[in-house]
Amino acid sequence: MNRSAATDIDLALAETERAGLRLVLTIRSVIVFLGLVSILTTQGWERGLYGASIVSMFLIIGIIYFIFVINRRDRIWMRYAFVTLDLALLAWVAVSVPLSLNGDVPQIFVFRVYSVGIFFFILATSALSLSPALVLWSGAGAILASWGVWGWIVLKMDRVVTWRDFSVDPTAENYVRLVLDPDHINLSGRTGDSILIAATAIVTAAAVQRARTLLRRQIATERQRAEVTEVFGRFVPEEVVDSLSHSGGVLPSEEREATVMFVDIEGFTGISERLDPHEIVTLLDAFFEDVSAIAARHKGVSISLIGDAALIAFNAPLNNLDHAASALACAQELLERVRTKPFSGHQLTIRIGVASGLVAAGTVGGGGRRSYTLYGDTVNLAQRLEALNKTMGTHLLTDAPTYNAASKPEGLRPLNTIQVKGRSEPVQVFGPRSEPAI
């Protein structure tokens, strides 16, 4: 993958991360707002003022950061600072907000009244940002915040009870008494919570990393598909798209048997003289759209559009063992289409030349622009046969290799042997039975 492609993928991934952050902040703001409403409605203005002020800080900080994100002014360090501030505010609430109005409930009960679930919410929202590092940071911060709250509260306690006190007289009555003791600090519980948070953070970060990898691959694939469409046009067989996607958007040069078709609009110069530029473009768009679509149905690929002409290849780059028959079937359908359908209100007539043989094919180009191109005598012959229609008064001409490879289709017949410009040997040409033999 070149540097430009990698940069584009990184930018797309960064935009996806930013979209995740917007979602995180939206969910967070809604939850915090509902919490604020709950405090004010259940405790009233006087009793719930302190808790409401802290919750309001959560809400304000989230809104400010959201503004940075939607304006694309956020930075990586801000994400870590935001999570750290969230955890710090939670720790502040845990150590400073009394659990009862009378203050007679020990603050250590904060670990009994509230579970570690609040930390899991922060982990979950961090995961939406598609940043494994941020998830791990959130997990580490949650563990530190939990132990910080626990340590702060324990240091201010006059008396502490631990599980060691239970080992002195391990009866059921003592167990219940120990668990309900207001001075029980439950050190093992904090350790278990920390292990659970760490395990959750690691698993979540791994899942986020996998999702990130899959997303990067998807972005790369979509980018390569866009390049294929840019090279070949809108109607590209799915097999070609897949082949180019797996090869990084480049098909190696090769020599192979193929059938080449040239399609040209008869009398287009006269038509263009009667139309303004916008009408000409509209007509050509409608015409080439049908040409490319019909070619794709017959496993052909529109290689290039030159003025009012199209170069279509069969068995290059898409494998097609019956490329000669497919090309002739495509030519017949194209002739029928222009006979029965006007394009932008104009009835057209086309000339088609079809030739089979060796071609040199591959993706060429530089300066960030690439195209798939065919070279060789077969390509030249197809173009000569297309032009020869004008002299012979026909609309479809093909050569003997194409006719024979297509098992001598009944709809075609020998017309004549012609000396073609650029060829030392005469070429036997074939056309529809309805065409004149000159």
C-alpha positions in Angstrom: 0.0 0.0 0.0 1.5 3.4 -1.0 1.8 6.3 1.4 -1.2 8.2 -0.1 -3.5 5.2 0.4 -2.3 4.7 3.9 -2.9 8.3 4.7 -6.4 8.2 3.3 -7.2 5.1 5.4 -5.8 6.8 8.5 -7.9 9.8 7.8 -11.0 7.7 7.3 -10.3 5.8 10.5 -9.8 9.0 12.4 -13.2 10.2 11.2 -14.8 7.0 12.3 -13.2 7.4 15.7 -14.5 11.0 15.9 -18.0 9.7 15.0 -17.7 7.2 17.8 -16.7 10.0 20.2 -19.8 12.0 19.2 -21.9 9.0 19.9 -20.2 8.5 23.3 -20.7 12.1 24.3 -24.3 12.1 23.2 -25.1 9.0 25.2 -23.2 10.3 28.2 -25.0 13.7 28.1 -28.4 12.0 28.0 -27.6 9.8 30.9 -26.0 12.6 33.0 -29.0 14.9 32.2 -31.4 12.1 33.3 -29.4 11.7 36.5 -29.6 15.5 37.2 -33.4 15.4 36.7 -33.6 12.4 39.0 -31.6 14.1 41.8 -33.7 17.3 41.6 -37.0 15.5 41.5 -36.3 12.9 44.2 -34.3 15.1 46.7 -35.5 18.6 45.8 -33.5 21.7 45.3 -32.2 22.1 48.9 -31.4 18.5 49.7 -30.0 17.7 46.2 -28.2 20.9 45.4 -24.7 19.6 46.1 -25.1 16.4 44.1 -26.9 18.3 41.4 -24.0 20.8 41.1 -21.5 17.9 40.7 -23.7 16.2 38.1 -24.0 19.5 36.3 -20.2 19.7 36.0 -20.3 16.3 34.3 -22.8 17.7 31.9 -21.0 20.9 31.2 -17.6 19.2 30.6 -19.2 16.8 28.2 -20.9 19.5 26.2 -17.7 21.5 25.9 -15.8 18.5 24.7 -18.6 17.7 22.3 -18.3 21.1 20.7 -14.6 20.5 20.2 -15.3 17.1 18.6 -18.0 18.3 16.1 -15.7 21.2 15.1 -12.8 18.7 14.5 -10.7 20.7 17.0 -10.2 17.8 19.4 -6.8 16.2 19.9 -5.8 12.7 21.1 -4.6 14.0 24.5 -8.1 15.5 25.1 -9.6 12.1 25.0 -7.4 10.8 27.7 -7.8 14.0 29.7 -11.6 13.7 29.4 -11.7 10.1 30.6 -9.3 11.0 33.5 -11.5 14.0 34.5 -14.6 11.8 34.4 -13.0 9.3 36.7 -11.7 12.1 39.0 -15.2 13.5 39.3 -16.6 10.1 40.1 -13.9 9.7 42.8 -14.8 13.1 44.2 -18.4 12.2 44.4 -17.6 8.9 46.2 -15.5 10.6 48.9 -17.4 13.9 49.3 -21.1 13.3 48.8 -22.7 12.0 52.1 -24.7 8.8 51.7 -27.4 10.2 54.1 -28.6 13.7 55.0 -27.7 13.1 58.7 -24.2 11.9 57.8 -24.6 8.8 60.0 -23.8 6.3 57.2 -20.1 5.5 57.0 -18.6 6.7 53.7 -17.1 3.2 53.2 -20.6 2.1 52.4 -20.2 3.8 49.1 -18.8 0.5 47.9 -22.0 -1.2 49.1 -24.5 1.3 47.8 -22.8 1.7 44.4 -21.3 -1.1 42.4 -18.3 -1.0 40.1 -20.8 -0.9 37.2 -20.3 2.9 36.8 -16.7 2.1 35.8 -17.9 -0.4 33.2 -20.0 2.3 31.7 -16.9 4.4 31.2 -15.1 1.4 29.7 -18.1 0.7 27.3 -18.3 4.3 26.1 -14.5 4.4 25.6 -14.8 1.4 23.4 -17.1 3.3 21.1 -14.2 5.6 20.2 -12.5 2.6 18.6 -9.3 3.3 20.5 -7.8 0.2 22.3 -5.3 2.5 24.1 -8.2 4.6 25.4 -10.0 1.6 26.7 -6.9 0.4 28.6 -6.4 3.9 29.9 -10.0 3.9 31.2 -9.5 0.5 32.8 -6.3 1.5 34.5 -7.8 4.8 35.6 -10.9 3.1 37.0 -8.8 0.8 39.1 -6.7 3.7 40.4 -9.8 5.8 41.1 -11.4 2.9 43.0 -8.3 2.3 45.1 -7.9 6.0 45.6 -11.4 6.4 46.9 -11.0 3.3 49.1 -7.7 4.5 50.5 -8.9 8.1 51.2 -11.9 6.8 53.1 -9.9 4.2 55.1 -7.3 6.7 56.2 -10.1 8.8 57.8 -11.6 5.9 59.6 -11.0 5.5 63.4 -11.5 1.8 63.3 -11.2 -0.8 60.5 -12.4 -4.4 60.3 -11.0 -6.9 57.8 -11.5 -10.5 56.9 -8.6 -11.4 59.3 -10.9 -10.6 62.2 -13.2 -13.4 60.9 -10.5 -16.0 61.1 -10.3 -15.6 64.9 -13.8 -17.2 65.4 -15.1 -18.4 62.0 -18.8 -19.0 62.9 -21.8 -18.1 60.8 -22.8 -15.5 63.4 -19.4 -13.8 63.3 -19.5 -13.9 59.5 -22.8 -12.1 59.3 -21.6 -9.6 62.0 -18.4 -9.0 60.0 -20.1 -8.4 56.7 -22.6 -6.0 58.3 -20.0 -4.2 60.4 -19.9 -0.5 59.3 -16.2 -0.5 59.7 -15.6 -3.5 57.4 -13.3 -2.2 54.6 -13.5 -5.4 52.5 -10.0 -5.3 51.0 -10.5 -8.6 49.1 -13.6 -7.1 47.5 -11.6 -4.2 46.2 -9.0 -6.6 44.8 -11.7 -8.7 43.1 -13.2 -5.6 41.6 -9.8 -4.5 40.3 -9.2 -7.9 38.7 -12.7 -7.8 37.1 -12.1 -4.2 35.7 -8.7 -5.1 34.4 -10.0 -8.3 32.7 -12.9 -6.4 31.2 -10.6 -3.6 29.9 -8.2 -6.1 28.3 -10.9 -8.1 26.6 -12.7 -4.9 25.4 -9.5 -3.5 24.1 -8.7 -6.7 22.2 -12.2 -6.6 20.7 -11.8 -3.0 19.8 -8.5 -3.7 18.1 -10.0 -6.5 16.1 -12.9 -4.2 15.0 -10.3 -1.5 14.1 -8.4 -4.0 12.0 -11.5 -5.2 10.2 -12.6 -1.6 9.7 -9.2 -0.7 8.2 -9.4 -3.6 5.8 -12.9 -2.5 4.8 -11.8 1.0 4.2 -8.9 -0.2 2.1 -11.2 -2.5 0.1 -13.6 0.3 -0.5 -10.8 2.6 -1.6 -9.5 0.0 -4.0 -13.0 -0.5 -5.4 -13.3 3.2 -5.9 -10.0 3.1 -7.8 -11.3 0.2 -10.0 -14.4 2.2 -10.8 -12.2 5.2 -11.7 -10.1 3.1 -14.0 -12.8 1.1 -15.7 -15.9 3.1 -15.3 -19.2 2.5 -13.6 -20.1 -0.9 -15.0 -17.3 -3.3 -13.9 -17.9 -7.0 -13.5 -17.7 -8.0 -9.8 -14.9 -10.5 -10.7 -12.7 -7.6 -11.9 -13.4 -5.6 -8.8 -12.4 -8.5 -6.6 -9.3 -9.2 -8.6 -8.1 -5.6 -8.5 -9.0 -5.3 -4.8 -6.8 -8.3 -3.9 -3.9 -7.0 -6.0 -3.9 -3.5 -4.6 -5.6 -1.9 -7.5 -2.9 -2.9 -10.0 -3.1 -5.7 -12.6 0.3 -6.9 -13.9 1.3 -6.6 -17.5 0.7 -9.8 -19.5 0.2 -11.2 -22.9 -3.0 -13.2 -23.4 -5.6 -14.2 -26.0 -8.5 -11.8 -26.0 -11.2 -10.4 -28.2 -11.3 -6.7 -28.7 -14.3 -4.6 -29.8 -14.4 -1.0 -31.0 -17.7 0.7 -31.0 -18.2 4.1 -32.7 -21.2 6.4 -33.3 -21.8 6.9 -37.0 -22.0 10.5 -38.1 -21.3 11.9 -34.7 -19.5 14.9 -36.0 -22.8 16.0 -37.7 -24.8 15.3 -34.6 -22.4 17.3 -32.4 -22.7 20.3 -34.7 -26.4 20.5 -34.1 -26.1 20.2 -30.3 -24.8 22.5 -27.6 -22.0 21.1 -25.3 -24.3 20.1 -22.5 -26.6 18.1 -24.9 -23.5 16.3 -26.3 -22.3 15.3 -22.9 -25.8 14.1 -21.9 -26.1 12.1 -25.0 -22.7 10.4 -24.7 -23.4 9.7 -21.0 -26.6 7.9 -21.9 -25.0 6.0 -24.7 -21.9 4.9 -22.9 -23.9 3.8 -19.8 -25.8 1.4 -22.0 -22.7 0.2 -23.8 -20.8 -0.5 -20.6 -23.8 -2.2 -19.0 -24.4 -4.5 -22.0 -20.6 -5.3 -22.2 -20.6 -6.2 -18.5 -23.5 -8.6 -19.0 -21.4 -10.5 -21.6 -18.3 -10.5 -19.3 -16.7 -7.6 -21.2 -15.0 -4.6 -19.7 -15.1 -1.1 -21.1 -11.4 -0.3 -21.2 -11.5 3.3 -22.4 -13.8 5.9 -24.0 -12.3 7.9 -26.8 -14.5 10.7 -27.9 -17.6 9.0 -29.2 -15.9 5.5 -29.4 -15.5 2.8 -26.8 -12.9 0.1 -26.5 -14.2 -3.1 -24.9 -12.2 -6.2 -24.0 -13.2 -9.8 -23.5 -10.9 -12.1 -21.6 -8.8 -9.2 -20.5 -8.6 -8.6 -17.6 -11.6 -10.9 -16.8 -11.1 -14.5 -17.7 -13.6 -15.7 -20.3 -12.9 -18.8 -22.3 -15.8 -18.0 -24.7 -14.5 -14.5 -25.2 -15.1 -14.5 -29.0 -18.7 -15.7 -28.7 -19.4 -13.3 -25.8 -18.0 -10.4 -27.9 -20.2 -11.2 -30.9 -23.3 -11.6 -28.7 -22.5 -8.3 -27.1 -22.2 -6.7 -30.6 -25.5 -8.0 -31.7 -27.2 -6.7 -28.5 -25.6 -3.3 -29.0 -26.9 -3.1 -32.5 -30.3 -4.0 -31.4 -30.3 -1.5 -28.5 -29.4 1.5 -30.7 -31.9 0.4 -33.3 -34.8 0.4 -30.8 -33.8 3.0 -28.3 -33.1 6.8 -28.7 -30.5 8.4 -26.5 -31.5 11.8 -25.1 -34.0 12.0 -27.8 -31.6 11.1 -30.7 -31.6 7.9 -32.7 -28.1 6.7 -33.2 -26.3 4.4 -35.6 -23.1 2.6 -34.6 -20.3 0.8 -36.2 -18.5 -2.1 -34.5 -15.2 -3.9 -35.2 -14.3 -7.1 -33.5 -11.0 -8.9 -33.6 -9.4 -11.8 -31.6 -5.7 -12.6 -31.0 -2.8 -11.8 -28.7 -2.8 -8.6 -26.8 -0.5 -7.0 -24.3 -2.6 -5.8 -21.3 -1.9 -4.3 -17.9 -2.3 -1.3 -15.6 -0.1 1.6 -16.5 0.3 5.2 -15.4 2.1 7.5 -13.0 1.6 10.5 -10.9 -1.2 8.9 -9.0 -3.3 8.2 -12.2 -3.5 4.6 -13.5 -5.5 3.0 -16.3 -5.8 -0.5 -17.7 -4.7 -0.5 -21.3 -4.5 -3.0 -24.2 -1.8 -2.9 -26.9 -1.0 -5.0 -29.9 -2.0 -5.8 -33.5 -5.3 -7.3 -32.4 -6.3 -3.9 -31.0 -5.3 -2.1 -34.2 -7.2 -4.6 -36.3 -10.4 -4.1 -34.3 -10.2 -0.4 -34.8 -9.5 -0.9 -38.6 -12.5 -3.2 -38.9 -14.7 -0.6 -37.2 -13.6 2.1 -39.6 -13.9 -0.3 -42.6 -17.7 -0.5 -41.9 -18.0 2.9 -43.4 -16.4 1.8 -46.7 -18.4 -1.5 -46.9 -21.7 0.0 -45.8 -21.9 -2.3 -42.8 -22.4 -1.9 -39.1 -20.5 -5.0 -37.8 -17.3 -6.6 -39.0 -15.2 -9.3 -37.4 -12.2 -11.4 -38.5 -11.7 -15.1 -39.1 -10.2 -15.9 -35.7 -13.2 -14.5 -33.9 -15.7 -16.2 -36.3 -14.0 -19.6 -35.9 -13.5 -19.3 -32.1 -17.2 -18.5 -31.8 -18.0 -21.8 -33.6 -19.0 -20.1 -36.8 -22.3 -18.5 -35.6 -25.2 -18.8 -38.0 -25.9 -15.1 -37.8 -22.7 -14.2 -39.5 -21.3 -15.0 -43.0 -18.1 -14.3 -45.0 -18.3 -10.9 -46.7 -15.0 -10.5 -48.4 -11.2 -10.6 -48.1 -9.9 -7.1 -47.5 -6.4 -5.6 -47.5 -6.4 -3.8 -44.1 -4.0 -0.9 -43.5 -1.0 -2.0 -41.4 -1.3 -5.7 -42.4 0.8 -7.4 -45.1 -1.7 -10.2 -45.5 -5.4 -9.7 -46.6 -8.0 -10.2 -43.8 -11.2 -12.2 -44.3 -14.0 -10.3 -42.8 -17.4 -11.5 -41.6 -20.6 -9.7 -40.9 -24.3 -10.3 -40.2 -26.2 -12.1 -43.0 -28.3 -9.0 -43.4 -25.2 -6.9 -44.3 -24.2 -6.5 -47.9 -21.2 -8.5 -49.3 -18.8 -6.2 -51.1 
